[in-house]
Amino acid sequence: MASSKLLSQPRWFRFLPRNLSNARLFSELASQPPVSEPQNNIESKSNNNFSSKASSTPSSLKEPELAKFSAIADTWWDYEGPFKPLHKMNPTRLAFIRSTLCRHFGKDPLSPRPFEGLRVIDVGCGGGILSEPLARMGATVTGIDAVEKNIKIARLHANLDPTTSTIEYCCTTAEKLVDEQRKFDAVISLEVIEHVANPAEFCKSLSSLIDHGGATVVSTINRSMRAYATAIVAAEYLLQWLPKGTHQWSSFLTPEELTMILKRASIDVKEMAGFVFNPISGRWSLSDDISVNFIAFGTKENESETV
Ligand SMILES: C[S@@+](CC[C@H](N)C(=O)[O-])C[C@H]1O[C@@H](n2cnc3c(N)ncnc32)[C@H](O)[C@@H]1O
């Protein structure tokens, strides 16, 4: 299995923050001005469909990004629609999540409900593509998204099946749940960080949601030329898998940058894998090639070890 191969041959290890010459400076990442308006302005708008209550942490909301997702919210469960790539990638990302979380929490990966007893939050859950299988795997799932329409679709779809109707869906943000002092065993956020206003602050919020001994899984797209060619030019313009403008190349993070901002948020990245697409089979698989899509598993450091 590719993820266990990664443990013995961690090619991604070279991306850990030792040589930072090619990385954007952390301070630059942290200080990038959010494209969205300040939190107070967001709060004062009553006509939006986005999560809008104020939080003491800087807002992760980037309104133009949220508007894009709101516009296509009714296509979440169209397997041939704009979220087809996420549906296609789902078994592969679930394989990584199953393997890393089971190892971390001492669960049996071969069990039909390996996540029984785990409280899992899916941050930026969209229509629930990931939340639903997590619930079927036994987790007590909370799914949150900043777009109200997404949450409505997610709830409607989850209610079609008794094993997923237990999912707690809420239109909110990670930073607001931090204010409410919510804690989870596993905090998962897939394909969201490239859409938030401030990735470093977002990672701090994810970290604050992790309970003692917990873990996190984050996936995103590498800011590489290959990612530009495949995730933007091919996926959006040539193959038209995604609406044009879905992704901004400059918002992508390299594995090195993601590892670094997670580290600053007291999360140690322990394992990383890439996703590669086979155009002949039409399937995704785990790989040690992290040059385009990649996923990271990390654990929370003890408070006393915090940098
Ligand atoms: C590419 S989709 C990924 C959906 C889901 N995580 C998956 O992989 O199936 C990104 C999602 O993140 C949500 N989102 C973007 N910014 C957010 C934020 N600051 N807080 C919560 N959700 C956010 C969007 O509304 C959208 O549903």
The ligand as an SDF file (V2000), in Angstrom:
LIG
                    3D

 27 29  0  0  0  0  0  0  0  0999 V2000
  -13.2640   22.2550   -2.6180 C   0  0  0  0  0  0  0  0  0  0  0  0
  -14.5520   22.2390   -1.4640 S   0  0  0  0  0  0  0  0  0  0  0  0
  -14.1000   20.8300   -0.4920 C   0  0  0  0  0  0  0  0  0  0  0  0
  -15.2780   20.1360    0.1230 C   0  0  0  0  0  0  0  0  0  0  0  0
  -14.9530   18.9300    0.9940 C   0  0  0  0  0  0  0  0  0  0  0  0
  -13.9810   19.2420    1.9990 N   0  0  0  0  0  0  0  0  0  0  0  0
  -14.4610   17.7920    0.1580 C   0  0  0  0  0  0  0  0  0  0  0  0
  -13.2530   17.6870   -0.0430 O   0  0  0  0  0  0  0  0  0  0  0  0
  -15.2930   17.0110   -0.3100 O   0  0  0  0  0  0  0  0  0  0  0  0
  -14.1610   23.5700   -0.3400 C   0  0  0  0  0  0  0  0  0  0  0  0
  -15.2440   23.8120    0.6840 C   0  0  0  0  0  0  0  0  0  0  0  0
  -14.7390   24.6620    1.7070 O   0  0  0  0  0  0  0  0  0  0  0  0
  -15.7370   25.5940    2.0710 C   0  0  0  0  0  0  0  0  0  0  0  0
  -15.0510   26.7300    2.6810 N   0  0  0  0  0  0  0  0  0  0  0  0
  -14.2510   27.6390    2.0900 C   0  0  0  0  0  0  0  0  0  0  0  0
  -13.7690   28.5040    2.9970 N   0  0  0  0  0  0  0  0  0  0  0  0
  -14.2470   28.1000    4.1910 C   0  0  0  0  0  0  0  0  0  0  0  0
  -14.0650   28.5710    5.5160 C   0  0  0  0  0  0  0  0  0  0  0  0
  -13.2980   29.6130    5.7650 N   0  0  0  0  0  0  0  0  0  0  0  0
  -14.6860   27.9090    6.5210 N   0  0  0  0  0  0  0  0  0  0  0  0
  -15.4750   26.8350    6.2620 C   0  0  0  0  0  0  0  0  0  0  0  0
  -15.6980   26.3540    5.0200 N   0  0  0  0  0  0  0  0  0  0  0  0
  -15.0660   26.9720    3.9950 C   0  0  0  0  0  0  0  0  0  0  0  0
  -16.4500   25.8930    0.7770 C   0  0  0  0  0  0  0  0  0  0  0  0
  -17.7180   26.4240    0.9670 O   0  0  0  0  0  0  0  0  0  0  0  0
  -16.4720   24.5120    0.1200 C   0  0  0  0  0  0  0  0  0  0  0  0
  -17.6140   23.8050    0.4770 O   0  0  0  0  0  0  0  0  0  0  0  0
  1  2  1  0
  2  3  1  0
  2 10  1  0
  3  4  1  0
  4  5  1  0
  5  6  1  0
  5  7  1  0
  7  8  2  0
  7  9  1  0
 10 11  1  0
 11 12  1  0
 11 26  1  0
 12 13  1  0
 13 14  1  0
 13 24  1  0
 14 15  1  0
 14 23  1  0
 15 16  2  0
 16 17  1  0
 17 18  1  0
 17 23  2  0
 18 19  1  0
 18 20  2  0
 20 21  1  0
 21 22  2  0
 22 23  1  0
 24 25  1  0
 24 26  1  0
 26 27  1  0
M  CHG  2   2   1   9  -1
M  END
$$$$
